[in-house]
Amino acid sequence: MSANLLVVCTANIARSPLAEALFEVHARARGLDGQVGIVSAGTRARVGDAAAPPSVEIAATWGVDLRRHRSQPVSDELLERSDLVLTMTEEHRDVLSGRGARVAQRCFTVRELHRLLEDVEVAGVHVPAGAHVLVSQYVTHRDPRWFPEPERFDPWRWHRRPERELPRGAYVPFGGGNRRCLGEHFALLEARIILLAIAHHVRLAPLDPRHPVPVAQPRATYRPRGRVPMRVTWRTS
C-alpha cells in the first residue's frame, strides 16, 4: 500500500520542487521506491512554469532531474489524495488549513515534521520522537503569571480585553495555529446574541446561594460538572 506526500510552497518552481527531489532521494535510499508517491504544488502557482535553474542544479547533484518539472497550483484533488501535506512556511500551512478540517489534520510545516521525527527539548523537558504531547487549557489558563487569582470567579477580568497583551499560547480558548477552531468568531458572536436576548427579558440567579459558582469539569471542551440550576425571574423594568 503506497502513501502520498504533497510538498507545497508558493510558486512551485524553487523550494517545493527541490524538497520533492530531496524526499525522492531519501525514499530511494530507504528502499521505498514505488511505496511513496511524492508531488509538489504551489499556493499561487501558475500552470506549466519550469523549475528555477538553481533548484535544477542542486537536484542534479542528488541524481534527480528537475528539467522536466512543471509547476501546478494546489488543487482540491491533490489535497484529497494526499496522506501528508508538507509546507515550506506557516503561512502556506495556514492557507491550506483554511480549506477544511480534513486538510488541517494532515498539514504540517517541514520544521514541524522535523520535530515529530527527532527528539526535542521543550522548556527543559525531553520529548522523544513520536511522542503525543497534550496541552491542557485547564492548567494553562490558571497560570498565575498571566491570570491573577486564577481560581477566583471574576468575569470582569475580561472587560479590558487582557488577552490582547498575553504572550502567544497563554490563552487558547479555541486552540491555536492550524488547529485553531474554524467556528471561533461565530461562537463568540452567537454567545453575545444569546446572552443579550436572555438578559433583556429575565434575570438569572443561582438556585443555591451557597454554591454560586459551578464546579469545573476540565475536558477537551471546557464545561461545568453536572447541571447548573438557576432561578429565572422576569424583568419588570
CYANA upper distance limits for C-alpha pairs under 8 A (distance plus 0.5 A):
  1 MET  CA     35 GLN  CA      7.19
  2 SER  CA     34 GLY  CA      7.62
  2 SER  CA     35 GLN  CA      4.81
  2 SER  CA     36 VAL  CA      5.83
  2 SER  CA     37 GLY  CA      7.46
  3 ALA  CA     35 GLN  CA      6.86
  3 ALA  CA     36 VAL  CA      5.34
  3 ALA  CA     37 GLY  CA      6.56
  3 ALA  CA     82 SER  CA      8.17
  3 ALA  CA     83 ASP  CA      6.74
  4 ASN  CA     36 VAL  CA      6.24
  4 ASN  CA     37 GLY  CA      5.06
  4 ASN  CA     38 ILE  CA      6.51
  4 ASN  CA     81 ARG  CA      7.48
  4 ASN  CA     82 SER  CA      5.39
  4 ASN  CA     83 ASP  CA      5.79
  4 ASN  CA     84 LEU  CA      7.22
  5 LEU  CA     36 VAL  CA      7.64
  5 LEU  CA     37 GLY  CA      6.49
  5 LEU  CA     38 ILE  CA      5.32
  5 LEU  CA     39 VAL  CA      6.94
  5 LEU  CA     82 SER  CA      6.11
  5 LEU  CA     83 ASP  CA      6.62
  5 LEU  CA     84 LEU  CA      5.60
  5 LEU  CA     85 VAL  CA      6.52
  5 LEU  CA     86 LEU  CA      8.08
  6 LEU  CA     38 ILE  CA      6.53
  6 LEU  CA     39 VAL  CA      5.66
  6 LEU  CA     40 SER  CA      5.95
  6 LEU  CA     41 ALA  CA      7.87
  6 LEU  CA     78 LEU  CA      8.02
  6 LEU  CA     79 LEU  CA      8.11
  6 LEU  CA     82 SER  CA      6.53
  6 LEU  CA     84 LEU  CA      6.84
  6 LEU  CA     85 VAL  CA      5.29
  6 LEU  CA     86 LEU  CA      6.71
  7 VAL  CA     16 SER  CA      6.17
  7 VAL  CA     17 PRO  CA      8.42
  7 VAL  CA     19 ALA  CA      7.56
  7 VAL  CA     20 GLU  CA      6.92
  7 VAL  CA     38 ILE  CA      8.09
  7 VAL  CA     39 VAL  CA      6.80
  7 VAL  CA     40 SER  CA      5.01
  7 VAL  CA     41 ALA  CA      6.93
  7 VAL  CA     85 VAL  CA      6.47
  7 VAL  CA     86 LEU  CA      5.36
  7 VAL  CA     87 THR  CA      6.35
  7 VAL  CA     88 MET  CA      8.42
  8 VAL  CA     12 ASN  CA      7.57
  8 VAL  CA     16 SER  CA      5.96
  8 VAL  CA     40 SER  CA      6.16
  8 VAL  CA     41 ALA  CA      5.59
  8 VAL  CA     42 GLY  CA      5.79
  8 VAL  CA     43 THR  CA      7.55
  8 VAL  CA     74 VAL  CA      8.19
  8 VAL  CA     85 VAL  CA      7.89
  8 VAL  CA     86 LEU  CA      6.65
  8 VAL  CA     87 THR  CA      5.19
  8 VAL  CA     88 MET  CA      6.92
  8 VAL  CA     92 HIS  CA      7.80
  9 CYS  CA     15 ARG  CA      6.80
  9 CYS  CA     16 SER  CA      5.79
  9 CYS  CA     41 ALA  CA      7.24
  9 CYS  CA     42 GLY  CA      5.40
  9 CYS  CA     43 THR  CA      6.93
  9 CYS  CA     87 THR  CA      6.50
  9 CYS  CA     88 MET  CA      5.99
  9 CYS  CA     89 THR  CA      8.08
  9 CYS  CA     92 HIS  CA      7.13
 10 THR  CA     41 ALA  CA      8.40
 10 THR  CA     42 GLY  CA      4.99
 10 THR  CA     43 THR  CA      5.41
 10 THR  CA     44 ARG  CA      5.79
 10 THR  CA     45 ALA  CA      6.72
 10 THR  CA     92 HIS  CA      7.90
 11 ALA  CA     41 ALA  CA      8.09
 11 ALA  CA     42 GLY  CA      5.36
 11 ALA  CA     43 THR  CA      7.27
 11 ALA  CA     44 ARG  CA      5.98
 11 ALA  CA     45 ALA  CA      4.61
 11 ALA  CA     46 ARG  CA      7.51
 11 ALA  CA     71 SER  CA      7.73
 11 ALA  CA     73 PRO  CA      8.38
 12 ASN  CA     16 SER  CA      6.13
 12 ASN  CA     17 PRO  CA      6.79
 12 ASN  CA     40 SER  CA      7.30
 12 ASN  CA     41 ALA  CA      5.65
 12 ASN  CA     42 GLY  CA      5.05
 12 ASN  CA     45 ALA  CA      6.33
 12 ASN  CA     51 ALA  CA      8.06
 12 ASN  CA     71 SER  CA      5.70
 12 ASN  CA     72 GLN  CA      7.20
 12 ASN  CA     73 PRO  CA      8.16
 13 ILE  CA     17 PRO  CA      6.66
 13 ILE  CA     49 ASP  CA      7.42
 13 ILE  CA     50 ALA  CA      6.84
 13 ILE  CA     51 ALA  CA      4.76
 13 ILE  CA     52 ALA  CA      5.98
 13 ILE  CA     70 ARG  CA      8.15
 13 ILE  CA     71 SER  CA      6.56
 14 ALA  CA     18 LEU  CA      6.75
 14 ALA  CA     51 ALA  CA      6.53
 14 ALA  CA     52 ALA  CA      5.90
 14 ALA  CA     54 PRO  CA      8.32
 14 ALA  CA     55 SER  CA      6.15
 15 ARG  CA     19 ALA  CA      6.61
 15 ARG  CA     55 SER  CA      8.00
 15 ARG  CA     88 MET  CA      7.97
 16 SER  CA     20 GLU  CA      6.44
 16 SER  CA     40 SER  CA      6.23
 16 SER  CA     41 ALA  CA      7.44
 16 SER  CA     42 GLY  CA      8.19
 16 SER  CA     88 MET  CA      7.88
 17 PRO  CA     21 ALA  CA      6.71
 17 PRO  CA     40 SER  CA      6.50
 17 PRO  CA     41 ALA  CA      8.50
 17 PRO  CA     51 ALA  CA      7.59
 17 PRO  CA     55 SER  CA      7.99
 17 PRO  CA     66 LEU  CA      8.06
 17 PRO  CA     69 HIS  CA      8.12
 18 LEU  CA     22 LEU  CA      6.73
 18 LEU  CA     55 SER  CA      6.30
 18 LEU  CA     56 VAL  CA      8.28
 18 LEU  CA     58 ILE  CA      8.28
 18 LEU  CA     59 ALA  CA      6.87
 19 ALA  CA     23 PHE  CA      6.66
 20 GLU  CA     24 GLU  CA      6.73
 20 GLU  CA     38 ILE  CA      6.85
 20 GLU  CA     39 VAL  CA      6.83
 20 GLU  CA     40 SER  CA      6.69
 21 ALA  CA     25 VAL  CA      6.85
 21 ALA  CA     59 ALA  CA      6.80
 21 ALA  CA     64 VAL  CA      6.71
 21 ALA  CA     66 LEU  CA      8.38
 22 LEU  CA     26 HIS  CA      6.91
 22 LEU  CA     59 ALA  CA      8.06
 22 LEU  CA     62 TRP  CA      8.21
 23 PHE  CA     27 ALA  CA      6.51
 23 PHE  CA     38 ILE  CA      8.01
 24 GLU  CA     28 ARG  CA      6.55
 24 GLU  CA     38 ILE  CA      7.58
 25 VAL  CA     29 ALA  CA      6.65
 25 VAL  CA     62 TRP  CA      7.55
 25 VAL  CA     63 GLY  CA      8.48
 25 VAL  CA     64 VAL  CA      8.25
 26 HIS  CA     30 ARG  CA      6.77
 27 ALA  CA     31 GLY  CA      6.84
 27 ALA  CA     32 LEU  CA      5.45
 27 ALA  CA     33 ASP  CA      6.76
 27 ALA  CA     36 VAL  CA      7.75
 28 ARG  CA     32 LEU  CA      6.07
 28 ARG  CA     33 ASP  CA      5.85
 32 LEU  CA     36 VAL  CA      6.88
 40 SER  CA     72 GLN  CA      8.31
 41 ALA  CA     45 ALA  CA      7.61
 41 ALA  CA     71 SER  CA      6.98
 41 ALA  CA     72 GLN  CA      5.68
 41 ALA  CA     73 PRO  CA      5.79
 41 ALA  CA     74 VAL  CA      5.78
 42 GLY  CA     71 SER  CA      7.94
 42 GLY  CA     72 GLN  CA      6.85
 42 GLY  CA     73 PRO  CA      5.34
 42 GLY  CA     74 VAL  CA      6.05
 43 THR  CA     73 PRO  CA      6.36
 43 THR  CA     74 VAL  CA      6.16
 43 THR  CA     92 HIS  CA      7.47
 43 THR  CA     95 VAL  CA      8.42
 44 ARG  CA     73 PRO  CA      6.76
 45 ALA  CA     71 SER  CA      6.92
 45 ALA  CA     72 GLN  CA      6.19
 45 ALA  CA     73 PRO  CA      5.18
 45 ALA  CA     74 VAL  CA      8.27
 46 ARG  CA     71 SER  CA      6.89
 46 ARG  CA     72 GLN  CA      6.43
 46 ARG  CA     73 PRO  CA      6.71
 47 VAL  CA     70 ARG  CA      7.68
 47 VAL  CA     71 SER  CA      5.92
 47 VAL  CA     72 GLN  CA      5.26
 47 VAL  CA     73 PRO  CA      7.25
 48 GLY  CA     70 ARG  CA      5.15
 48 GLY  CA     71 SER  CA      5.51
 48 GLY  CA     72 GLN  CA      7.08
 49 ASP  CA     70 ARG  CA      5.67
 49 ASP  CA     71 SER  CA      5.51
 49 ASP  CA     72 GLN  CA      8.49
 50 ALA  CA     67 ARG  CA      7.69
 50 ALA  CA     68 ARG  CA      7.82
 50 ALA  CA     69 HIS  CA      6.37
 50 ALA  CA     70 ARG  CA      5.43
 50 ALA  CA     71 SER  CA      6.95
 51 ALA  CA     55 SER  CA      7.18
 51 ALA  CA     56 VAL  CA      7.00
 51 ALA  CA     66 LEU  CA      7.14
 51 ALA  CA     67 ARG  CA      7.30
 51 ALA  CA     69 HIS  CA      6.42
 51 ALA  CA     70 ARG  CA      7.13
 51 ALA  CA     71 SER  CA      7.83
 52 ALA  CA     56 VAL  CA      6.90
 53 PRO  CA     57 GLU  CA      6.69
 54 PRO  CA     58 ILE  CA      6.73
 55 SER  CA     59 ALA  CA      6.55
 55 SER  CA     66 LEU  CA      8.23
 56 VAL  CA     60 ALA  CA      6.64
 56 VAL  CA     65 ASP  CA      7.40
 56 VAL  CA     66 LEU  CA      5.70
 56 VAL  CA     67 ARG  CA      6.87
 57 GLU  CA     61 THR  CA      7.30
 58 ILE  CA     62 TRP  CA      7.58
 59 ALA  CA     63 GLY  CA      7.04
 59 ALA  CA     64 VAL  CA      5.68
 59 ALA  CA     65 ASP  CA      7.00
 59 ALA  CA     66 LEU  CA      7.26
 60 ALA  CA     64 VAL  CA      5.58
 60 ALA  CA     65 ASP  CA      6.14
 60 ALA  CA     66 LEU  CA      8.02
 74 VAL  CA     78 LEU  CA      7.01
 74 VAL  CA     79 LEU  CA      7.80
 75 SER  CA     79 LEU  CA      6.94
 76 ASP  CA     80 GLU  CA      6.51
 77 GLU  CA     81 ARG  CA      6.89
 78 LEU  CA     82 SER  CA      6.72
 79 LEU  CA     85 VAL  CA      8.09
 79 LEU  CA    103 VAL  CA      7.39
 80 GLU  CA    103 VAL  CA      8.31
 83 ASP  CA    106 ARG  CA      7.33
 84 LEU  CA    106 ARG  CA      5.74
 84 LEU  CA    107 CYS  CA      6.78
 84 LEU  CA    108 PHE  CA      8.45
 85 VAL  CA    106 ARG  CA      6.55
 85 VAL  CA    107 CYS  CA      5.14
 85 VAL  CA    108 PHE  CA      6.79
 86 LEU  CA     93 ARG  CA      8.27
 86 LEU  CA    107 CYS  CA      6.48
 86 LEU  CA    108 PHE  CA      5.63
 86 LEU  CA    109 THR  CA      5.75
 86 LEU  CA    110 VAL  CA      6.21
 86 LEU  CA    113 LEU  CA      8.40
 87 THR  CA     92 HIS  CA      6.36
 87 THR  CA     93 ARG  CA      6.20
 87 THR  CA    107 CYS  CA      7.99
 87 THR  CA    108 PHE  CA      6.72
 87 THR  CA    109 THR  CA      5.07
 87 THR  CA    110 VAL  CA      6.50
 88 MET  CA     92 HIS  CA      7.28
 88 MET  CA     93 ARG  CA      8.41
 88 MET  CA    109 THR  CA      6.25
 88 MET  CA    110 VAL  CA      6.49
 89 THR  CA     93 ARG  CA      6.97
 89 THR  CA    109 THR  CA      6.39
 89 THR  CA    110 VAL  CA      8.23
 90 GLU  CA     94 ASP  CA      6.54
 90 GLU  CA    109 THR  CA      6.76
 91 GLU  CA     95 VAL  CA      6.69
 92 HIS  CA     96 LEU  CA      6.86
 93 ARG  CA     97 SER  CA      6.52
 93 ARG  CA    107 CYS  CA      6.87
 93 ARG  CA    108 PHE  CA      6.82
 93 ARG  CA    109 THR  CA      6.92
 93 ARG  CA    178 ASN  CA      7.53
 94 ASP  CA     98 GLY  CA      6.78
 94 ASP  CA    177 GLY  CA      8.06
 94 ASP  CA    178 ASN  CA      6.06
 95 VAL  CA     99 ARG  CA      7.94
 96 LEU  CA    103 VAL  CA      7.48
 96 LEU  CA    104 ALA  CA      7.65
 96 LEU  CA    107 CYS  CA      8.16
 97 SER  CA    101 ALA  CA      7.39
 97 SER  CA    103 VAL  CA      6.19
 97 SER  CA    104 ALA  CA      4.74
 97 SER  CA    107 CYS  CA      7.43
 97 SER  CA    178 ASN  CA      6.49
 98 GLY  CA    104 ALA  CA      7.90
 99 ARG  CA    103 VAL  CA      7.09
 99 ARG  CA    104 ALA  CA      8.23
100 GLY  CA    104 ALA  CA      6.87
101 ALA  CA    105 GLN  CA      6.66
102 ARG  CA    106 ARG  CA      7.62
103 VAL  CA    107 CYS  CA      6.63
104 ALA  CA    178 ASN  CA      6.77
104 ALA  CA    179 ARG  CA      7.20
105 GLN  CA    179 ARG  CA      8.06
108 PHE  CA    112 GLU  CA      6.50
108 PHE  CA    113 LEU  CA      7.01
109 THR  CA    113 LEU  CA      6.90
110 VAL  CA    114 HIS  CA      6.77
111 ARG  CA    115 ARG  CA      6.99
112 GLU  CA    116 LEU  CA      6.89
113 LEU  CA    117 LEU  CA      6.81
114 HIS  CA    118 GLU  CA      6.78
115 ARG  CA    119 ASP  CA      7.49
115 ARG  CA    120 VAL  CA      7.02
115 ARG  CA    129 ALA  CA      7.84
116 LEU  CA    129 ALA  CA      6.13
116 LEU  CA    130 GLY  CA      6.10
116 LEU  CA    131 ALA  CA      8.29
117 LEU  CA    129 ALA  CA      5.70
117 LEU  CA    130 GLY  CA      6.80
118 GLU  CA    128 PRO  CA      7.49
118 GLU  CA    129 ALA  CA      5.14
118 GLU  CA    130 GLY  CA      8.21
119 ASP  CA    126 HIS  CA      7.83
119 ASP  CA    127 VAL  CA      6.30
119 ASP  CA    128 PRO  CA      4.90
119 ASP  CA    129 ALA  CA      5.03
120 VAL  CA    126 HIS  CA      6.63
120 VAL  CA    127 VAL  CA      5.84
120 VAL  CA    128 PRO  CA      7.01
120 VAL  CA    129 ALA  CA      7.81
121 GLU  CA    125 VAL  CA      5.83
121 GLU  CA    126 HIS  CA      5.05
121 GLU  CA    127 VAL  CA      6.30
122 VAL  CA    126 HIS  CA      7.05
122 VAL  CA    127 VAL  CA      7.56
127 VAL  CA    131 ALA  CA      7.13
135 VAL  CA    140 THR  CA      8.31
136 SER  CA    140 THR  CA      6.60
137 GLN  CA    141 HIS  CA      6.19
137 GLN  CA    171 TYR  CA      8.43
137 GLN  CA    172 VAL  CA      7.47
137 GLN  CA    173 PRO  CA      7.75
138 TYR  CA    142 ARG  CA      7.10
138 TYR  CA    218 PRO  CA      6.46
138 TYR  CA    222 TYR  CA      8.44
139 VAL  CA    143 ASP  CA      7.29
140 THR  CA    170 ALA  CA      6.85
140 THR  CA    171 TYR  CA      7.80
141 HIS  CA    147 PHE  CA      7.67
141 HIS  CA    150 PRO  CA      8.17
141 HIS  CA    170 ALA  CA      7.33
141 HIS  CA    171 TYR  CA      6.69
142 ARG  CA    147 PHE  CA      6.80
142 ARG  CA    150 PRO  CA      5.52
142 ARG  CA    151 GLU  CA      7.68
143 ASP  CA    147 PHE  CA      6.42
143 ASP  CA    150 PRO  CA      7.51
144 PRO  CA    148 PRO  CA      5.57
144 PRO  CA    149 GLU  CA      7.01
144 PRO  CA    150 PRO  CA      6.62
146 TRP  CA    166 LEU  CA      7.46
146 TRP  CA    170 ALA  CA      7.95
153 PHE  CA    213 VAL  CA      7.78
155 PRO  CA    159 HIS  CA      8.17
157 ARG  CA    162 PRO  CA      8.21
158 TRP  CA    162 PRO  CA      6.70
158 TRP  CA    163 GLU  CA      8.28
162 PRO  CA    166 LEU  CA      7.27
163 GLU  CA    171 TYR  CA      7.20
166 LEU  CA    170 ALA  CA      6.79
166 LEU  CA    171 TYR  CA      7.69
169 GLY  CA    176 GLY  CA      7.80
172 VAL  CA    176 GLY  CA      6.71
174 PHE  CA    180 ARG  CA      6.28
174 PHE  CA    181 CYS  CA      5.79
174 PHE  CA    184 GLU  CA      6.78
175 GLY  CA    179 ARG  CA      6.76
175 GLY  CA    180 ARG  CA      5.05
175 GLY  CA    181 CYS  CA      6.74
176 GLY  CA    180 ARG  CA      4.87
176 GLY  CA    181 CYS  CA      8.27
183 GLY  CA    187 ALA  CA      6.40
184 GLU  CA    188 LEU  CA      6.86
185 HIS  CA    189 LEU  CA      6.68
186 PHE  CA    190 GLU  CA      6.42
187 ALA  CA    191 ALA  CA      6.54
188 LEU  CA    192 ARG  CA      6.84
189 LEU  CA    193 ILE  CA      6.81
190 GLU  CA    194 ILE  CA      6.68
191 ALA  CA    195 LEU  CA      6.56
192 ARG  CA    196 LEU  CA      6.52
193 ILE  CA    197 ALA  CA      6.58
194 ILE  CA    198 ILE  CA      6.67
195 LEU  CA    199 ALA  CA      6.41
196 LEU  CA    200 HIS  CA      6.45
197 ALA  CA    201 HIS  CA      7.51
198 ILE  CA    202 VAL  CA      6.60
199 ALA  CA    203 ARG  CA      6.70
199 ALA  CA    204 LEU  CA      8.42
200 HIS  CA    235 ARG  CA      8.26
201 HIS  CA    234 TRP  CA      6.58
201 HIS  CA    235 ARG  CA      6.13
202 VAL  CA    232 VAL  CA      6.91
202 VAL  CA    233 THR  CA      5.93
202 VAL  CA    234 TRP  CA      4.82
202 VAL  CA    235 ARG  CA      5.50
203 ARG  CA    232 VAL  CA      6.23
203 ARG  CA    233 THR  CA      5.75
203 ARG  CA    234 TRP  CA      6.76
203 ARG  CA    235 ARG  CA      6.84
204 LEU  CA    230 MET  CA      6.72
204 LEU  CA    231 ARG  CA      6.22
204 LEU  CA    232 VAL  CA      5.47
204 LEU  CA    233 THR  CA      7.29
205 ALA  CA    230 MET  CA      6.02
205 ALA  CA    231 ARG  CA      5.67
205 ALA  CA    232 VAL  CA      7.28
206 PRO  CA    211 HIS  CA      8.05
206 PRO  CA    212 PRO  CA      5.91
206 PRO  CA    228 VAL  CA      8.50
206 PRO  CA    229 PRO  CA      7.03
206 PRO  CA    230 MET  CA      5.14
206 PRO  CA    231 ARG  CA      6.48
207 LEU  CA    212 PRO  CA      8.48
207 LEU  CA    229 PRO  CA      6.18
207 LEU  CA    230 MET  CA      5.23
207 LEU  CA    231 ARG  CA      5.65
208 ASP  CA    212 PRO  CA      7.08
208 ASP  CA    229 PRO  CA      8.45
214 PRO  CA    224 PRO  CA      6.36
214 PRO  CA    225 ARG  CA      7.62
214 PRO  CA    228 VAL  CA      6.97
215 VAL  CA    224 PRO  CA      6.14
215 VAL  CA    225 ARG  CA      6.00
216 ALA  CA    222 TYR  CA      8.19
216 ALA  CA    223 ARG  CA      6.79
216 ALA  CA    224 PRO  CA      5.12
216 ALA  CA    225 ARG  CA      6.07
217 GLN  CA    222 TYR  CA      6.95
217 GLN  CA    223 ARG  CA      6.00
217 GLN  CA    224 PRO  CA      5.72
217 GLN  CA    225 ARG  CA      5.39
218 PRO  CA    222 TYR  CA      5.89
218 PRO  CA    223 ARG  CA      7.32
219 ARG  CA    223 ARG  CA      7.91
224 PRO  CA    228 VAL  CA      8.01
